[in-house]
Amino acid sequence: MLTTHIYLNGQCKDAINLYKSAFDASVQTMIEDSESRHVVHAEILIHGQTLIMNDFGNNDGPSISGGYQLSVQFENETDLQKAYTIMQEGSAIINPMQATDYSPCVIRFTDRFDVRWAFWV
């Protein structure tokens, strides 16, 4: 099993709430530091896959999008557009929503936490 783990240095709860809304994700685990209220460890389920997140572990700041991308395949274009609309605020488009040789609808962007995403049908 290969599981992605991202560091959000103080923004983990905000990211979890955004991803819950965009993907109808469920929180499987969330452990907070009792003093700082930072997330020590969280696991959320997005489209049946686990994403591990926390506020610690990266002294250089949040996980930056260079070198990785989280890719989500949707059942239909309506669900893709709904998720992107929720995540759109503060995002930066890498490739606009368009049809490609391999999909009728693809978009690549970084969200407001600088996490790089690819959505496709």
Secondary structure as GFF3:
##gff-version 3
##sequence-region A 1 121
A	DSSP	beta_strand	4	7	.	.	.	ID=ss1
A	DSSP	alpha_helix	12	23	.	.	.	ID=ss2
A	DSSP	beta_strand	26	32	.	.	.	ID=ss3
A	DSSP	beta_strand	39	46	.	.	.	ID=ss4
A	DSSP	beta_strand	49	54	.	.	.	ID=ss5
A	DSSP	beta_strand	70	73	.	.	.	ID=ss6
A	DSSP	alpha_helix	77	87	.	.	.	ID=ss7
A	DSSP	beta_strand	92	98	.	.	.	ID=ss8
A	DSSP	beta_strand	106	110	.	.	.	ID=ss9
A	DSSP	beta_strand	116	120	.	.	.	ID=ss10
###
